[in-house]
Amino acid sequence: MRLVKKIVTHLNRLKQMIYSYDDEGFSTAEKEYIDTIKNVNPYGIFVLIFGGISFAFGPQYVIFPIITLTVAILTIWTFDKETEDNPWTFFLGTVLSLTGMYMHMVGAVHILIL
């Protein structure tokens, strides 16, 4: 459990680096307004995008759903209700990757137009 807490702490520090912006030239009122706007969790966006890739290519390459589920499980704990918008990116990405993994297990494939 200590390892998971250390990973989450490290991921939250990385997330703060992503959220940082150059506030030079902004007034204090503008800075306060920007700080009140809720952000989107960058790991949730990653899980959602790779969930779509897992759904599309998971039936052929099962490594995509496995990676997506691993990242989703490790990063769902970085979600902060007070500063971030919603956790649905995690949920949708997880469902899409589970669907891709299920399709791989039963042998179903997509017919993609490429």
One Martini backbone bead per residue (centre of mass of N, CA, C, O) as a GRO file, in nm:
protein
  114
    1MET     BB    1   0.055   0.064  -0.017
    2ARG     BB    2   0.300   0.255  -0.018
    3LEU     BB    3   0.354   0.240  -0.320
    4VAL     BB    4   0.091   0.368  -0.415
    5LYS     BB    5   0.131   0.639  -0.266
    6LYS     BB    6   0.393   0.714  -0.413
    7ILE     BB    7   0.280   0.713  -0.699
    8VAL     BB    8   0.056   0.923  -0.654
    9THR     BB    9   0.240   1.152  -0.562
   10HIS     BB   10   0.406   1.164  -0.821
   11LEU     BB   11   0.168   1.212  -1.018
   12ASN     BB   12   0.075   1.480  -0.886
   13ARG     BB   13   0.336   1.634  -0.947
   14LEU     BB   14   0.315   1.605  -1.255
   15LYS     BB   15   0.039   1.746  -1.280
   16GLN     BB   16   0.140   2.027  -1.184
   17MET     BB   17   0.326   2.068  -1.429
   18ILE     BB   18   0.096   2.068  -1.640
   19TYR     BB   19  -0.078   2.310  -1.499
   20SER     BB   20   0.124   2.503  -1.551
   21TYR     BB   21   0.173   2.862  -1.591
   22ASP     BB   22   0.222   3.173  -1.738
   23ASP     BB   23   0.153   3.464  -1.522
   24GLU     BB   24   0.267   3.683  -1.683
   25GLY     BB   25   0.058   3.976  -1.690
   26PHE     BB   26  -0.137   3.910  -1.473
   27SER     BB   27  -0.373   3.963  -1.271
   28THR     BB   28  -0.506   3.874  -0.974
   29ALA     BB   29  -0.792   3.823  -1.082
   30GLU     BB   30  -0.709   3.634  -1.313
   31LYS     BB   31  -0.567   3.421  -1.141
   32GLU     BB   32  -0.815   3.348  -0.967
   33TYR     BB   33  -0.995   3.261  -1.202
   34ILE     BB   34  -0.813   3.035  -1.312
   35ASP     BB   35  -0.812   2.871  -1.037
   36THR     BB   36  -1.137   2.808  -1.050
   37ILE     BB   37  -1.093   2.635  -1.283
   38LYS     BB   38  -1.157   2.337  -1.399
   39ASN     BB   39  -0.992   2.049  -1.466
   40VAL     BB   40  -0.832   1.796  -1.645
   41ASN     BB   41  -0.729   1.486  -1.629
   42PRO     BB   42  -0.454   1.366  -1.796
   43TYR     BB   43  -0.494   1.059  -1.738
   44GLY     BB   44  -0.785   1.041  -1.843
   45ILE     BB   45  -0.720   1.112  -2.134
   46PHE     BB   46  -0.529   0.878  -2.181
   47VAL     BB   47  -0.736   0.652  -2.120
   48LEU     BB   48  -0.939   0.733  -2.340
   49ILE     BB   49  -0.757   0.708  -2.587
   50PHE     BB   50  -0.657   0.412  -2.525
   51GLY     BB   51  -0.942   0.294  -2.520
   52GLY     BB   52  -0.995   0.339  -2.821
   53ILE     BB   53  -0.754   0.172  -2.917
   54SER     BB   54  -0.844  -0.089  -2.772
   55PHE     BB   55  -1.108  -0.119  -2.928
   56ALA     BB   56  -0.985  -0.124  -3.217
   57PHE     BB   57  -0.703  -0.322  -3.148
   58GLY     BB   58  -0.759  -0.545  -2.922
   59PRO     BB   59  -0.845  -0.801  -3.086
   60GLN     BB   60  -0.542  -0.827  -3.198
   61TYR     BB   61  -0.403  -0.643  -2.953
   62VAL     BB   62  -0.386  -0.704  -2.609
   63ILE     BB   63  -0.187  -0.483  -2.498
   64PHE     BB   64  -0.367  -0.231  -2.492
   65PRO     BB   65  -0.570  -0.310  -2.264
   66ILE     BB   66  -0.358  -0.369  -2.049
   67ILE     BB   67  -0.230  -0.088  -2.034
   68THR     BB   68  -0.489   0.073  -1.980
   69LEU     BB   69  -0.572  -0.068  -1.716
   70THR     BB   70  -0.316  -0.008  -1.559
   71VAL     BB   71  -0.330   0.300  -1.576
   72ALA     BB   72  -0.613   0.331  -1.453
   73ILE     BB   73  -0.550   0.204  -1.175
   74LEU     BB   74  -0.306   0.399  -1.102
   75THR     BB   75  -0.471   0.694  -1.174
   76ILE     BB   76  -0.751   0.722  -1.023
   77TRP     BB   77  -0.618   0.843  -0.749
   78THR     BB   78  -0.564   1.145  -0.886
   79PHE     BB   79  -0.841   1.234  -0.834
   80ASP     BB   80  -0.993   1.567  -0.790
   81LYS     BB   81  -1.293   1.710  -0.702
   82GLU     BB   82  -1.211   2.020  -0.664
   83THR     BB   83  -1.014   2.061  -0.945
   84GLU     BB   84  -1.188   1.859  -1.113
   85ASP     BB   85  -1.435   1.770  -1.320
   86ASN     BB   86  -1.422   1.445  -1.416
   87PRO     BB   87  -1.419   1.070  -1.423
   88TRP     BB   88  -1.520   0.969  -1.716
   89THR     BB   89  -1.257   0.911  -1.863
   90PHE     BB   90  -1.191   0.657  -1.703
   91PHE     BB   91  -1.450   0.493  -1.751
   92LEU     BB   92  -1.454   0.488  -2.063
   93GLY     BB   93  -1.170   0.370  -2.106
   94THR     BB   94  -1.223   0.108  -1.948
   95VAL     BB   95  -1.462   0.002  -2.115
   96LEU     BB   96  -1.315  -0.006  -2.388
   97SER     BB   97  -1.088  -0.202  -2.296
   98LEU     BB   98  -1.274  -0.433  -2.203
   99THR     BB   99  -1.401  -0.476  -2.481
  100GLY     BB  100  -1.138  -0.546  -2.630
  101MET     BB  101  -1.070  -0.791  -2.449
  102TYR     BB  102  -1.329  -0.952  -2.498
  103MET     BB  103  -1.296  -0.976  -2.805
  104HIS     BB  104  -1.034  -1.139  -2.785
  105MET     BB  105  -1.150  -1.386  -2.623
  106VAL     BB  106  -1.392  -1.451  -2.846
  107GLY     BB  107  -1.285  -1.356  -3.152
  108ALA     BB  108  -1.355  -1.075  -3.218
  109VAL     BB  109  -1.381  -0.841  -3.497
  110HIS     BB  110  -1.299  -0.578  -3.680
  111ILE     BB  111  -1.394  -0.374  -3.965
  112LEU     BB  112  -1.158  -0.178  -4.091
  113ILE     BB  113  -1.114   0.130  -4.250
  114LEU     BB  114  -0.788   0.210  -4.416
   0.00000   0.00000   0.00000
